[in-house]
Amino acid sequence: MRKVQLNIPDDIDLTDYDFSMIVATKLYEDAKLSAGQAAQIAGLSKRAFIELLGKYGVSVFSRLIDDLHNDIENA
């Protein structure tokens, strides 16, 4: 896994965990990562990550109608 180092201003009131979750949820929302990959970035289990998505304003469900139809067919 690749590591990225960022310089964040000291006056930004975010814990390392919150920052990791923000990055992971955004990449998940943009379909750049699977839920499992995003959970790994956040240091959580997949289940815990999915349960916390709403806190960060991200839905576990895709916004694409085709994805919804695929999910329904595969249920």
C-alpha atoms as an extended CHARMM CRD file, in Angstrom:
* protein
*
        75  EXT
         1         1  MET       CA              0.0000000000        0.0000000000        0.0000000000  PROA      1               0.0000000000
         2         2  ARG       CA              1.2510000000        3.4640000000       -0.8770000000  PROA      2               0.0000000000
         3         3  LYS       CA              1.8080000000        6.0330000000        1.8840000000  PROA      3               0.0000000000
         4         4  VAL       CA              1.0980000000        9.7270000000        1.4440000000  PROA      4               0.0000000000
         5         5  GLN       CA              2.3450000000       12.4280000000        3.7710000000  PROA      5               0.0000000000
         6         6  LEU       CA              0.3470000000       15.6550000000        3.9970000000  PROA      6               0.0000000000
         7         7  ASN       CA              1.0390000000       18.8340000000        5.8820000000  PROA      7               0.0000000000
         8         8  ILE       CA             -2.1660000000       19.9410000000        7.6120000000  PROA      8               0.0000000000
         9         9  PRO       CA             -2.3530000000       23.3410000000        9.3230000000  PROA      9               0.0000000000
        10        10  ASP       CA             -2.2670000000       23.1010000000       13.1210000000  PROA      10              0.0000000000
        11        11  ASP       CA             -5.4800000000       25.0850000000       13.4640000000  PROA      11              0.0000000000
        12        12  ILE       CA             -7.4890000000       22.3920000000       11.6450000000  PROA      12              0.0000000000
        13        13  ASP       CA             -9.3130000000       20.5780000000       14.4290000000  PROA      13              0.0000000000
        14        14  LEU       CA             -9.2440000000       17.0420000000       13.0240000000  PROA      14              0.0000000000
        15        15  THR       CA             -7.8890000000       13.9140000000       14.6050000000  PROA      15              0.0000000000
        16        16  ASP       CA             -5.8430000000       11.5470000000       12.4640000000  PROA      16              0.0000000000
        17        17  TYR       CA             -8.8070000000        9.1580000000       12.6010000000  PROA      17              0.0000000000
        18        18  ASP       CA            -11.2600000000       11.8030000000       11.3240000000  PROA      18              0.0000000000
        19        19  PHE       CA             -8.8940000000       12.7600000000        8.5300000000  PROA      19              0.0000000000
        20        20  SER       CA             -8.4990000000        9.1190000000        7.5130000000  PROA      20              0.0000000000
        21        21  MET       CA            -12.2710000000        8.6480000000        7.5370000000  PROA      21              0.0000000000
        22        22  ILE       CA            -12.8500000000       11.7580000000        5.4300000000  PROA      22              0.0000000000
        23        23  VAL       CA            -10.3630000000       10.5570000000        2.8220000000  PROA      23              0.0000000000
        24        24  ALA       CA            -11.6520000000        6.9660000000        2.8940000000  PROA      24              0.0000000000
        25        25  THR       CA            -15.3270000000        7.9590000000        2.6520000000  PROA      25              0.0000000000
        26        26  LYS       CA            -14.6750000000       10.3660000000       -0.2290000000  PROA      26              0.0000000000
        27        27  LEU       CA            -12.7420000000        7.7620000000       -2.1860000000  PROA      27              0.0000000000
        28        28  TYR       CA            -15.4950000000        5.2280000000       -1.4680000000  PROA      28              0.0000000000
        29        29  GLU       CA            -18.2140000000        7.6890000000       -2.5080000000  PROA      29              0.0000000000
        30        30  ASP       CA            -16.3710000000        8.3980000000       -5.7690000000  PROA      30              0.0000000000
        31        31  ALA       CA            -16.0890000000        4.6240000000       -6.4040000000  PROA      31              0.0000000000
        32        32  LYS       CA            -12.2960000000        4.7660000000       -6.3250000000  PROA      32              0.0000000000
        33        33  LEU       CA            -12.1960000000        2.2400000000       -3.4610000000  PROA      33              0.0000000000
        34        34  SER       CA            -14.3460000000       -0.6640000000       -2.3830000000  PROA      34              0.0000000000
        35        35  ALA       CA            -15.8280000000       -0.6070000000        1.1140000000  PROA      35              0.0000000000
        36        36  GLY       CA            -13.1680000000       -3.0850000000        2.2230000000  PROA      36              0.0000000000
        37        37  GLN       CA            -10.3170000000       -0.9870000000        0.8460000000  PROA      37              0.0000000000
        38        38  ALA       CA            -11.7250000000        2.1990000000        2.3880000000  PROA      38              0.0000000000
        39        39  ALA       CA            -12.1720000000        0.4270000000        5.7160000000  PROA      39              0.0000000000
        40        40  GLN       CA             -8.5330000000       -0.6270000000        5.6140000000  PROA      40              0.0000000000
        41        41  ILE       CA             -7.4370000000        2.9970000000        5.1070000000  PROA      41              0.0000000000
        42        42  ALA       CA             -9.5740000000        4.0500000000        8.0660000000  PROA      42              0.0000000000
        43        43  GLY       CA             -8.2550000000        1.1930000000       10.1970000000  PROA      43              0.0000000000
        44        44  LEU       CA            -11.7010000000       -0.3330000000       10.6560000000  PROA      44              0.0000000000
        45        45  SER       CA            -13.5160000000       -3.5200000000        9.8260000000  PROA      45              0.0000000000
        46        46  LYS       CA            -15.6650000000       -3.3420000000        6.7120000000  PROA      46              0.0000000000
        47        47  ARG       CA            -18.8110000000       -3.5600000000        8.8480000000  PROA      47              0.0000000000
        48        48  ALA       CA            -17.7060000000       -0.7210000000       11.1550000000  PROA      48              0.0000000000
        49        49  PHE       CA            -16.7860000000        1.4450000000        8.1650000000  PROA      49              0.0000000000
        50        50  ILE       CA            -20.1870000000        0.8970000000        6.5330000000  PROA      50              0.0000000000
        51        51  GLU       CA            -21.9610000000        1.6800000000        9.8090000000  PROA      51              0.0000000000
        52        52  LEU       CA            -20.0840000000        5.0010000000       10.0900000000  PROA      52              0.0000000000
        53        53  LEU       CA            -20.5810000000        6.2090000000        6.5170000000  PROA      53              0.0000000000
        54        54  GLY       CA            -23.7000000000        8.2120000000        7.4000000000  PROA      54              0.0000000000
        55        55  LYS       CA            -21.8020000000       10.2030000000       10.0320000000  PROA      55              0.0000000000
        56        56  TYR       CA            -19.6100000000       11.4870000000        7.1990000000  PROA      56              0.0000000000
        57        57  GLY       CA            -22.5150000000       12.2060000000        4.8540000000  PROA      57              0.0000000000
        58        58  VAL       CA            -21.9540000000        9.2230000000        2.5570000000  PROA      58              0.0000000000
        59        59  SER       CA            -24.5670000000        6.6420000000        1.6200000000  PROA      59              0.0000000000
        60        60  VAL       CA            -23.7030000000        2.9710000000        1.4470000000  PROA      60              0.0000000000
        61        61  PHE       CA            -25.8790000000        2.8150000000       -1.6740000000  PROA      61              0.0000000000
        62        62  SER       CA            -24.5560000000        3.8710000000       -5.0510000000  PROA      62              0.0000000000
        63        63  ARG       CA            -26.0550000000        6.9240000000       -6.6980000000  PROA      63              0.0000000000
        64        64  LEU       CA            -26.0220000000        5.1920000000      -10.0730000000  PROA      64              0.0000000000
        65        65  ILE       CA            -29.3280000000        3.6150000000      -11.0830000000  PROA      65              0.0000000000
        66        66  ASP       CA            -27.5510000000        0.7800000000      -12.9280000000  PROA      66              0.0000000000
        67        67  ASP       CA            -25.7350000000       -0.1580000000       -9.7200000000  PROA      67              0.0000000000
        68        68  LEU       CA            -29.0420000000       -0.2240000000       -7.8640000000  PROA      68              0.0000000000
        69        69  HSD       CA            -30.5770000000       -2.5410000000      -10.4770000000  PROA      69              0.0000000000
        70        70  ASN       CA            -27.5250000000       -4.8300000000      -10.2490000000  PROA      70              0.0000000000
        71        71  ASP       CA            -27.7960000000       -4.8980000000       -6.4640000000  PROA      71              0.0000000000
        72        72  ILE       CA            -31.4710000000       -5.8290000000       -6.6810000000  PROA      72              0.0000000000
        73        73  GLU       CA            -30.7830000000       -8.6070000000       -9.2010000000  PROA      73              0.0000000000
        74        74  ASN       CA            -27.9900000000      -10.0060000000       -7.0420000000  PROA      74              0.0000000000
        75        75  ALA       CA            -29.9280000000       -9.8520000000       -3.7600000000  PROA      75              0.0000000000
